[in-house]
């Protein structure tokens, strides 16, 4: 057994070195890649407003649970964990919250059963459903069948999705430890951001889709930095030698300050070597290979039931019997992960060889959302300004090769010389479609002539009168028509309302009248409710 374990770990190291030697390491291209990755990292970093929004949401939920469960001895209390606690979140990341009814550091703390946790979440869900009807939150969804029961809700004002659980002490401890470890070397945090963004852009960062969870990605990054020569992050067995309490871990982290200063590898080299590592061991996971953050090296773990085994094995540093990558599927999902790592390594090799430019590499690795980071590439024109390509004429007057091709598609030959249609343009570059209150105003905008009967039909005057007066709908420019609209506003004010944070949705228009926008006897800013429903020429709200 010992020879099998040592042979498997040695094979993983040899395969990684073989993949690394295939990469052309030109220093000029490495410096360019390093600048490109750091540019993307700066784009992903959250702004101060994102910290403020999440801290305010934590305060709001603390007040909410106090009203529901009361307060005794300082509990219950809502604590954040996950990416926000680890300081590894982006503006689009969700907010993980845990409602704790006791202090886990005390010996008198009581363990809550699964049934008690579900009961507490159901109480909280009733309050959130009431807030959803008022337009403060949306998407309230209790998931009680999950491994850890969770209640999902999205704040309308900020768009932050909150995942609420009960007594998730393990999640809080892991997040706090990772946050402390990331302070040892800045490269750990930068690499976590980049690998998570790469995985998300390639659709392999979702535990519910049986791919890599965010915690598995962070663990793989930490393990990769532990196995560099010299190492950048110490093994967790050294950090947790004094115990798993946060105070003891803080003392241990101070002893390893500047631990990785002997390693001079750049972000580009670490990013490439991590992709090489994942490519090298893609066929060894099924044989029992395991990445151990606790030991800081490859270990062998015997697979008891191959049919129930996960596609990867990334050891939990607090519970060595657990697997951070337990959600990874063994067949289809693992094949997708293998294809993504191989493609990423291929793109990196082509960039370092000079075959593709930085714009192409950004698009292939991180998706088109980062294509605009290039200062010279991808300058898009408005769809009206796109020049129409010249039409090649043939011997027959008034006909063209393009016309002949379109003849079989039942398209008139005049269409070849017509102005470019808006449907030939991407959705993001199209002009918004105007919306009118009724057919009369739509006809006037389109230049139509109405009969005397049509002109005598009741019409909605502008500005639209507001029967409630407290709303700021008197200055709506393009009201939306329709029947039976949902009274719940999907982009309502939310819990977090500050003067600079407006959350107007696609069907909600802001007002320009300051007297309606801010009430002298009210301390909050008014937000528009759903658009009025029009019947029989009169405007009223449902």
Helices and strands as residue ranges (DSSP letters): H 2-21, H 27-44, H 48-69, E 77-81, H 83-86, E 95-100, H 114-133, E 137-143, E 150-155, E 161-166, H 169-181, H 186-201, H 214-226, H 236-239, H 246-255, H 267-280, G 285-287, E 289-292, E 297-300, G 306-308, H 332-352, H 358-366, G 368-373, G 383-385, H 401-407, G 413-416, G 422-424, G 427-429, H 439-446, H 452-455, H 514-517, E 533-535, E 538-540
